[in-house]
Amino acid sequence: MFRFPSAALAGSAFALISLISGDVAAQPAAYVPNLQPDSSGWQHPFGGEFPAVQGSALPVKQDPAHPFKTPQESWRIGDVTNPNLKPWAKEAMKKDNDEILYQGKIQFTANSSCLPAGVPMFALGVGPFFILQTPKMVVFLEEGGQQVRRIYLNVPHSANAKTSWYGESVGHYEGETLVIDTVGLNTKTVVDPYRTPHTEKLHTTERWHLIDGGNGLEVNITVEDPDTYYQPWQTYQRYQRGNRTLSEFICAENNTNLFDYHMPTAKKPDF
């Protein structure tokens, strides 16, 4: 993967606002929290895994028999004894763990494969990402790979949502909070850094709001999939303001010599 520096995306971001909303001045009078009040993006200071929430079923954590040190020294190996996982998910994860631990397989990550992260994995991205708020839509722009999430405001879900990498997200504001409800996620994505699989019944609810006097952003997440988990579980992530505007970050699918993530490869040059 290579990073190509270029001009900031601020101009294109405002152009996107115009395309989505037409006249920004036409926003409704109702109060809307400003989740992106300047040109800097939100960044994840830590990354890693989803933390537990008291009173909730536990998210998948690192297998204590294989402690995680650093990405250079160890892999993310999920603890398949998590009591909230259903048997098929445990079996799939154990197979994946064994291939990594004993057969030399490289740990899969969407970022290394130039693939969309999906939801809720989007929340673990280090960023920076930018939030565009318009009367009818909220757009998350992720610097890495130029990924885009679209949240349609004040509308119901489709009767039969077509599955996709980021699913179908609808949202609304509740006071200071942007609430996002997502369904229709395809099974090409994983739930967490431990590569926990899911079914098309995966359903997430995110509640995004400012913290620390507007200097931080927090999302509270509820994850449910009755075919993968016995109970829904909750987690959260926090972000801090970056110190620059977004730049182009091109994910080049050319690392097949090091990794085998089944990335598409052209049989002959385009020119």
Secondary structure, DSSP 4 states (H G I P E B T S, - for coil): --------SHHHHHHHHHHHHS-GGG--SS----S--SSPPEE-SS-S-PPP-TTSBPPP-B-TTS----TTT----B-TT-TTB-HHHHHHHHHHHHHHHHH-PPPP-TTTTT----TTGGGG----EEEEE-SSEEEEEETBTTEEEEEEET-PPPTTPPPBSS-EEEEEEETTEEEEEEE-B-TTS-SSTT-----TT-EEEEEEEEEGGGTEEEEEEEEE-TTTBSS-EEEEEEEEE-SS----B---S--TTT--S-----SS---
